[in-house]
């Protein structure tokens, strides 16, 4: 007769925990880029290599480096202009882009001096999200000259440079239950240590730090300008129709020159504004110090709170020296 062995309960529990840690640890490594499912975030540095890279963070330059990130401001401007994206809006988009100046001129208290709007905002004399926007403000601007793209150029820990392009829409009118005011969206062009473009990251919904990866050779482009599909209402950024979420809708425009939908060449229209770094603002970057929401706090079961400034979002320095 065989004897049944009664294992101590603590041994069984410890063994089970060990197996779970091993399985989920391997799964995490696979999804974190050790396998082939998901590419590693551009410039993400871990372990010894990451510690070394952070010790070698670039120092501010003596000249032409107002944002103190170790990259000449003139080079930042040149690179930002060269790789600025082409954004295709949906033909039925009712909430178009705008700019910080355009919004402040419409939500500031009556009689506020235009020159002092940013200073008044930062001094707490008024808040962007003090009340819900009117329908006219939510619609954004019908004039492309008001469509400003806010640029953030920064060095990464792997020696490359990221060119980040932030788009501002005054309202997110999505197909589900996440409508909100003040919609900040972005795409990131990743340059390698040799200065050559390697990839584009398309921020969309919860995947925005830095976003959906596409290699440079696979991205649709107009010259060196990546083409971005902006989803109707939600403004999520997509590289192609095959990547569009089931609940989103984007333009099917195949030929830019004969496109019936609005084509936003960001380096034209309202142009590019370099906002600089968190501790050293350029252009209108100072307004990014505003810690309030870019719209109302939302209403129960009707809308969600507006987002905060790009500098307060995790994706602002993906793979960089934070």
LINVEN-V527941 format. One line per field, one symbol per residue. psi: psi as a letter, one per 40 degrees, with the letter a starting at -180 (. if undefined). burial: b if it has 16 or more other ideal C-beta (glycine too) atoms within 10 Angstrom, else e. A space follows every 50 residues. Layout:
psi = ???
burial = ???
This chain:
psi = hihhhhihddddddddddddddddddddddeeedaedhiihhehhiaddd dddddfhiiiidifgdefeehhddddddddddehihhhiidfhegiiaid ddddeeeiihehhddeddddddeediidfdiiiiddddeaheheeeghhh hhhiiieeeahhhhhhhhiehhgiebffiiighhiiihhhiideeihdih hhhhbegfgeahhhideehhigbehihhhhihddeihidideehideihi iehdhddfheihhhhdebbeahhheaidegiibeddeeeheaifaieihh ediiiiiiideeidedfheag.
burial = eeeeeeeeeeeeeeeeeeeeeeeeeeeeeeeeeeeeeeeebbbbbeeeee eebeeeeeeeeeeebbbebebebeebeebbbebbbbbbbbeebebbbbbb bbbbeebbeeebeeeebbebbeeeeeebbeebbeeebbbbbeeeebbbbb bbbbbbbbebbbbbbbbbbbbbbbeeeebbbbbbbbbbbbbbeeeebebb bbbbbeebbbbbbbebeebbeeeebbbbbbbbbbbbbbbeeebbeeebbb bebeeeeebebbbbbbbebbebbbbbbbeebbbbbebbebebbbbbebee eebbbbbbbbbebebbbbbbbe
